[in-house]
Amino acid sequence: MHVINDLILALVTSPWIYVAMLTVALVDGFFPPVPSETVLVAAAAVAASTGKPDLLLLGASAAVGAALGDNIAFAIGRRVGTARFRWMRHPRAVRAFDRAGAALDTRGAGLILGARFIPVGRVAVNVSAGALGYPWRRFAVLSVLAGVCWTVYSVALGLLAGAWLRDQPVLSAIVGIVLAIGLGFVVDRIIAVRRRSARAAA
């Protein structure tokens, strides 16, 4: 356990953690399998437990990467639409794109801000926004705000786990990740229930 703790501390306290965080958050903006939430929550948990890395730099790296990634997804949508790549034609992705496109006209700002917290949902919404001609200037402002809110939320989860398990960077990182996944699942279920209720009412 001491060896694992030392390895995680060496990775997280390296100056490269900020570059890695920015890169992971950026790629996650248009490629859902990259787990930026888990990296950010785990790094924040270790920071709360040990004092490193610097939370402001970590958060800034994550927020900038998230905003850039979301804008890349928007640009992909503007250039290629929502059906060119194989993963875009998966039934779940198709349904997500359809819902996103229908909602952008009526509640675009709330949708873009909320989607940042749902890994597949944010890609669908942002690509749809680009493909359907949503104004880029408005989207750019919303993407920055969404990135900041998402970063604060993820860092807060990490700090909670790290404060609970001080001097245990491995456990605090694991607990932080479990909290993030659990809250994401709860949010996803709430959205699904609301969607079913709306359909029933219609």
N, C-alpha and C positions, 0 to 999 in steps of 0.2 A: 504493500500500500504506500509506503514511503517513497518507493521508486516512482510509482505512478504520480503521486503528488508532486514530486520534484520535476517530472517530465512536463506535466500540465503547467506548472509555474514557469518553467523555462520557455514554453511556447507562448503563454499568455503575456509574460513580462517582456518579451522581445519587441523591439520597435516595429517589427514586421506585422504585428497583430493588427495595427491600424490599416496597413495596406491590404492585409487579408480580409479584414472586416468590410472595407470599402468595396473590394472586388467581389466578395460573396454576396453582399447586398445588391450590388449592381447587376450581377448575373441573375440573381433570384428575381429581379424585376421582370425578366422576360423568359426565364427558364425555370419553371416551378420546382423541379426536383432538387435544386440547390437550397439547403436549409439555413437561410440567413438568420431566422429567429433563434434557432438553437445555438448558433455560434454567438450571437449577441447576448442572449440570456446567460449562456455558460460563462462567457468572458466577464459579464457584469457580476455574476455570482462569485467568481474568483476574485474580482476586484473588491467586492464587499468583504470577502473573507481574508484577503491578504494585503489590500491596499494598492495593488497593481492589476491591470493597467490603469492609466488615467481615464476616468469615466467621461470627462468632457471630450477628450480626443476620440475616445472609442465611440461615443454617441454621435459626434460630428461626422466621423467616418461612415457610420451606419446610415445616418440621415442623408448625407450627400450621395452615397452609393444607391440608396433606395430611390431617391428622386431621379437620379440619372437612369437607373434601370427601368423605372416606370415610363420615363420619356422615350427610352429605346423601344419599349413595348408599343407605345403610341406611334412611334415612327414606323415600326414593323406593320402595324395595322394600316397606317396611311399608305404604305408602299405595296403591301402584298395582300391585304384583306384578311379574312378570317378562315380560309380553307386551304391555303397552299401547302402547309406542312402537315405531315401525317398525324402528329399529336393533336392538331387542331380539328381533325375529323373524327376523333374519338367521341362516342355518344355523349359522354359527360361534358367534354369541352364544347361540343355543339350546343347542348342545352344551356351551358353557362353563357356562351356568346349570344344566343337568342334572347335570354333574359336580360343580359346587360344592354343589348341594343334597344330593347323595348323600354327599358327604364331610363336610359340616358336623356331622352327628350324631356321627361317630366321631373326627374330628380337627379340630374347629373352630378352636382357637387357632392351631395350626400353619398351617392353611390361610389364615386371615386375615392372619397375619404374612407368610407367603410370598407371598401374592397381591399385596401392596403393591408388589412388584418387577416385576410383569407388568402393563403398562398395561390391556389388555382384561380380563385375569384378575381384577384387583382390583375393577373395577366389577361384574363378574359375581358374584364372591364376596360383596361387600358388599350388593348389591341382593338377592341370594338370602338372605343372612343376615336382612335385614329382612323379606322376603316369607315366610320360613319360620319366623318367630317366635323367632329366636336372641335370648337375653337382651341387652337394650340396654346395661345397666351393664357386663356382661362385654365386649361389643363395644367400648364407648367406651374402656375401659382398653387393650384390644388395639390399637385404632386409633391411640392416642397412641404406644404402644411401636413399632408398625409405622412410623409417620411419622418417629420419631426414628431408627430403624435405616436406613430408606430415605434419609434426609437425610445421615447419616454416610457411607453407601456412595457416594452421588452426589457429595458434597463431596470425598471421598477420591479419586475418579476425576479430578475437576477439578484437585485439588492435584497429583496425579501428572503430569497433562499440563502444568500451569502451571510446575511445577518443572523439567520437561524442556525447555520452550521459554520460558525467561525473556525478558522484554522483547518477546515476540511474542504479544500478546493474541489476535489473529485465529487464528494457527496453533494456539495452545494451546487455544482454545475449540473449534476444529474437531477436533483430536486427541482432546480430552476427549469430545466428542459421539460420535466414531467408536468410542472405547473403550466408552462406555455402550451404544451400539447393539450392538456386537460381543458384549459380555458378556451382554446381554439375549437375543441370539440363541442363545448357547451354553446359557444356562439353559433357554430354551424347548426346545431340542433335547434336553437331558438329561431334562427332564420328559416329553417325548414318547416317548423311548426307554424310560424307566421305566414309562410307562403301557402301552406295547405289551408290555413284558415281563410286567407284571402280568396283562394280558389273556391272554397266551399261557399263563402259569402257571395261570390260572383255567380 
